[in-house]
Amino acid sequence: MIMSMTGFGAGEASDERYKVTVEIKSVNHRYLDLNIRLPRKFNQLEGRLRTDIKKYAQRGKIDIYVNCEEFGDAGKSLRYNPVLAGEYRDSLQRISEEFGLPLELTAERLAMMPEVLTMDQAEDDEEYLWGLLGRAFSRAGDAFRLQRGIEGANLKEDILTKLDSMDADVSYIERRAPEIIEEYRERLTARIKEITDGMGYDEGRVLTEVAIYADKTCVDEETVRLRSHINGMRAALTEEGGEAVGRRLDFLAQEMNREANTTLSKSNRIDISEAAVRLKTEIEKIREQVQNIE
C-alpha cells in the first residue's frame, strides 16, 4: 500500500483520574526523524512510543504531542509531619522564654509553618500510565495511518496516469525513430542526384553516411531503458505489501530523467524533441510527487 509521508492523527483515552490526548503530525523526510513531547510523568514511556510509531510509519519527520489533563485531587494526599511540628513548638517556646515575649501559638498557626503539612502526589505505576497513553496513541496512530493511506492512494493514481502518458510518448519515439533514418536516406539521395545532375554516384558512400547519422541519432537504448523504468515504477506502485517504496521510486525517476535528457540531446527532429520534452515534464512532476511517498 502506497503511503504518503504527510499526515495527521489524534486520539484520547481517559479514566476517573486522567485524560490523555495524543496528536501525531508528519511531513516528508529522507529518514525517520522523531520529535516527542511528553508531560514529565510520562517521560519513562518515551522508548515505548519510539518503538510503537514504527507500526504506523517508516519514514518522515514526525512530531508526537502528548497532553495529560488531571481530574480533581485524584492521587493526592495531605501529609502531616509531627516531628517537625514539635520542633517548631519547642523553638517558639524557647524564644518566648529567652526574650520574655508573649507566645500566642495555635494549631492553625503551627500548621502554616513550612513543611508541617505537605501535599503528596502518589507515584503512578508505569503500566497504568502506559494503559492510558497506549490507548490514546493507538487511536491517534490509526487515524494518522488512515489519512496517510488516503493521500498515498491519490498520489499513486496521479503517478500511474503520468506513467501512461509517458508510455505513449516512448511509443511515439520508438515508432518515429526508424522512419527518420529512412527519411534522411531519401533526402540525402535526392540532394546528391540534384547536385550531380543525374550523373552516377557511390551508393556505398550514401549508406555509410546514413549509418553514421543513424549511430548519432539512435535512441533505442534510451527508449528500452525508459520503458523498463516506467514498468518498474508501475510495478512498485501496484505491488502488495507494506514495504516503503519511496526511495526506489525516487531512484527510478532520476534514471528516467537521465534517459530523457539523452534522448533530447540526440534528437534533431522537432517532433522527437517535443516528445522528449513532454517526457521530462512528466518526470519532473513525478519526482515532486515521489518526494511525499514513504
C-alpha positions, 0 to 999 in steps of 0.5 A, spaced: 500 500 500 502 506 497 503 511 503 504 518 503 509 521 508 504 527 510 499 526 515 495 527 521 492 523 527 489 524 534 486 520 539 484 520 547 483 515 552 481 517 559 479 514 566 476 517 573 483 520 574 486 522 567 485 524 560 490 523 555 490 526 548 495 524 543 496 528 536 501 525 531 503 530 525 508 528 519 511 531 513 516 528 508 523 526 510 529 522 507 529 518 514 525 517 520 526 523 524 522 523 531 520 529 535 516 527 542 513 531 547 511 528 553 508 531 560 514 529 565 510 523 568 510 520 562 517 521 560 519 513 562 514 511 556 518 515 551 522 508 548 515 505 548 512 510 543 519 510 539 518 503 538 510 503 537 510 509 531 514 504 527 507 500 526 504 506 523 510 509 519 517 508 516 519 514 514 518 522 515 519 527 520 514 526 525 512 530 531 508 526 537 504 531 542 502 528 548 497 532 553 495 529 560 489 533 563 488 531 571 481 530 574 480 533 581 485 531 587 485 524 584 492 521 587 493 526 592 494 526 599 495 531 605 501 529 609 502 531 616 509 531 619 509 531 627 516 531 628 517 537 625 511 540 628 514 539 635 520 542 633 517 548 631 513 548 638 519 547 642 523 553 638 517 558 639 517 556 646 524 557 647 524 564 644 518 566 648 522 564 654 529 567 652 526 574 650 520 574 655 515 575 649 508 573 649 507 566 645 500 566 642 501 559 638 495 555 635 494 549 631 492 553 625 498 557 626 503 551 627 500 548 621 502 554 616 509 553 618 513 550 612 513 543 611 508 541 617 503 539 612 505 537 605 501 535 599 503 528 596 502 526 589 502 518 589 507 515 584 503 512 578 505 505 576 508 505 569 503 500 566 497 504 568 500 510 565 502 506 559 494 503 559 492 510 558 497 513 553 497 506 549 490 507 548 490 514 546 496 513 541 493 507 538 487 511 536 491 517 534 496 512 530 490 509 526 487 515 524 494 518 522 495 511 518 488 512 515 489 519 512 496 517 510 493 511 506 488 516 503 493 521 500 498 515 498 492 512 494 491 519 490 498 520 489 499 513 486 493 514 481 496 521 479 503 517 478 500 511 474 496 516 469 503 520 468 506 513 467 501 512 461 502 518 458 509 517 458 508 510 455 505 513 449 510 518 448 516 512 448 511 509 443 511 515 439 519 515 439 520 508 438 515 508 432 518 515 429 525 513 430 526 508 424 522 512 419 527 518 420 533 514 418 529 512 412 527 519 411 534 522 411 536 516 406 531 519 401 533 526 402 540 525 402 539 521 395 535 526 392 540 532 394 546 528 391 542 526 384 540 534 384 547 536 385 550 531 380 545 532 375 543 525 374 550 523 373 552 516 377 554 516 384 557 511 390 551 508 393 556 505 398 558 512 400 550 514 401 549 508 406 555 509 410 553 516 411 546 514 413 549 509 418 553 514 421 547 519 422 543 513 424 549 511 430 548 519 432 541 519 432 539 512 435 535 512 441 533 505 442 537 504 448 534 510 451 527 508 449 528 500 452 531 503 458 525 508 459 520 503 458 523 498 463 523 504 468 516 506 467 514 498 468 518 498 474 515 504 477 508 501 475 510 495 478 512 498 485 506 502 485 501 496 484 505 491 488 502 488 495 505 489 501 507 494 506 514 495 504 516 503 503 517 504 496 519 511 496 526 511 495 526 506 489 521 510 486 525 516 487 531 512 484 527 510 478 525 517 476 532 520 476 534 514 471 528 516 467 530 523 467 537 521 465 534 517 459 530 523 457 535 528 457 539 523 452 534 522 448 533 530 447 540 531 446 540 526 440 534 528 437 534 533 431 527 532 429 522 537 432 517 532 433 522 527 437 524 533 441 517 535 443 516 528 445 522 528 449 520 534 452 513 532 454 517 526 457 521 530 462 515 534 464 512 528 466 518 526 470 519 532 473 512 532 476 513 525 478 519 526 482 515 532 486 510 527 487 515 521 489 518 526 494 511 525 499 511 517 498 514 513 504 
